[in-house]
Amino acid sequence: MQSLSEDEKKQVLGTLLADQLSVIQEAVKNVPEIKTKVDHLDELLLEVSADVRTIRAAISNLSNQVNDHEHQIAQLMTGD
């Protein structure tokens, strides 16, 4: 079996590195689009978090109103 010359080794190595660089370039070319999507999702998450806090406050308020009404109904039924 014949061994490769230094130039042939460099050529093979260069080809391998070029292939790997191509794969890396392909992977990172979508990074700006991915960042844009992540930023949008972050904004949506902030909106959802605010909506959840609003819903929790409304539920708490309704729960308090129901408890007050139940207390008032119980008082009316007992005549207190």
Backbone torsions as a table, in degrees:
resi	resn	phi	psi	omega
1	MET	NA	135.5	-176.1
2	GLN	-89.5	135.1	177.7
3	SER	-86.4	156.7	-178.0
4	LEU	-79.4	147.0	174.5
5	SER	-75.5	168.4	179.3
6	GLU	-60.5	-41.3	178.8
7	ASP	-63.8	-40.7	178.7
8	GLU	-66.3	-40.0	176.7
9	LYS	-61.7	-43.2	179.5
10	LYS	-64.3	-38.0	179.8
11	GLN	-66.3	-43.3	178.2
12	VAL	-63.5	-45.1	178.7
13	LEU	-62.1	-42.0	178.1
14	GLY	-61.5	-41.2	178.5
15	THR	-64.6	-44.2	178.7
16	LEU	-62.2	-44.2	179.6
17	LEU	-65.0	-39.3	178.1
18	ALA	-63.1	-41.8	177.7
19	ASP	-62.7	-43.9	179.6
20	GLN	-65.8	-39.7	178.4
21	LEU	-64.1	-38.4	178.1
22	SER	-62.4	-42.2	178.2
23	VAL	-63.8	-43.0	179.3
24	ILE	-63.8	-45.1	179.3
25	GLN	-60.5	-40.6	178.8
26	GLU	-62.6	-39.4	-178.4
27	ALA	-70.0	-38.8	-174.1
28	VAL	-89.8	-9.4	-179.2
29	LYS	-66.4	-22.0	-179.7
30	ASN	-91.5	0.0	-177.0
31	VAL	-59.6	-45.3	178.7
32	PRO	-60.1	-40.8	178.4
33	GLU	-64.9	-41.2	178.6
34	ILE	-64.1	-42.5	179.1
35	LYS	-61.5	-41.9	178.4
36	THR	-60.7	-44.2	179.6
37	LYS	-65.4	-40.4	179.0
38	VAL	-64.9	-42.0	177.6
39	ASP	-61.0	-41.4	179.0
40	HIS	-64.5	-43.4	178.0
41	LEU	-62.5	-36.3	178.0
42	ASP	-63.3	-42.4	177.3
43	GLU	-63.3	-44.1	179.0
44	LEU	-62.1	-39.4	178.8
45	LEU	-63.3	-39.7	176.9
46	LEU	-62.9	-41.2	177.6
47	GLU	-63.7	-44.6	-179.9
48	VAL	-63.3	-40.9	178.7
49	SER	-61.6	-42.7	178.3
50	ALA	-64.5	-41.4	178.7
51	ASP	-63.2	-41.0	179.4
52	VAL	-63.8	-41.4	177.6
53	ARG	-62.0	-40.8	178.3
54	THR	-63.7	-44.1	179.4
55	ILE	-63.1	-43.2	178.4
56	ARG	-60.7	-42.8	179.7
57	ALA	-64.3	-41.1	179.7
58	ALA	-65.4	-42.2	178.9
59	ILE	-63.8	-42.8	178.8
60	SER	-61.4	-43.1	179.2
61	ASN	-63.5	-46.0	178.6
62	LEU	-63.1	-39.2	178.7
63	SER	-62.2	-42.6	177.6
64	ASN	-63.1	-40.9	179.0
65	GLN	-64.2	-42.4	178.5
66	VAL	-61.9	-44.9	178.7
67	ASN	-60.7	-42.0	177.7
68	ASP	-63.0	-43.5	179.8
69	HIS	-64.8	-41.4	178.0
70	GLU	-62.2	-39.9	178.2
71	HIS	-64.8	-43.4	179.5
72	GLN	-64.8	-41.1	179.1
73	ILE	-64.0	-41.5	179.6
74	ALA	-63.5	-39.4	178.5
75	GLN	-65.9	-40.9	179.7
76	LEU	-65.3	-37.0	-179.0
77	MET	-70.9	-32.2	-179.2
78	THR	-91.6	-12.0	177.8
79	GLY	80.4	19.3	179.3
80	ASP	-81.0	NA	NA
